[in-house]
Amino acid sequence: MMLRLSPQFWIARHHRAFRDHDGRILYSFGDPESLSFFAEGRRATRAEITESIESGIPILRQMAMREGSGEAADLDKQYAKALRLVPQDLEGASKTEASHGE
């Protein structure tokens, strides 16, 4: 299932592909070396980033609960980790700043 969320770029040195219990290929990425978040052609604000993350949690939680309590606990850990990765000082970059990568 694909969730439609705001674009983000996660750059990591390590990743691995593996198959889930249904044989689908999934990817696990190492800790990011850099992260960039965008909304509407500009750098996203912290509020937009957290809203995007939180919008996917209900469906991910339903999926995790079907898999079992261990999966739900893993989701909670990953959710907390994701929120820690969102920069605190993003309160709206202009389109000019986003286009120049500042």
Helices and strands as residue ranges (DSSP letters): E 8-11, E 15-19, E 25-29, E 34-39, E 42-43, H 46-67, H 69-85, H 95-99
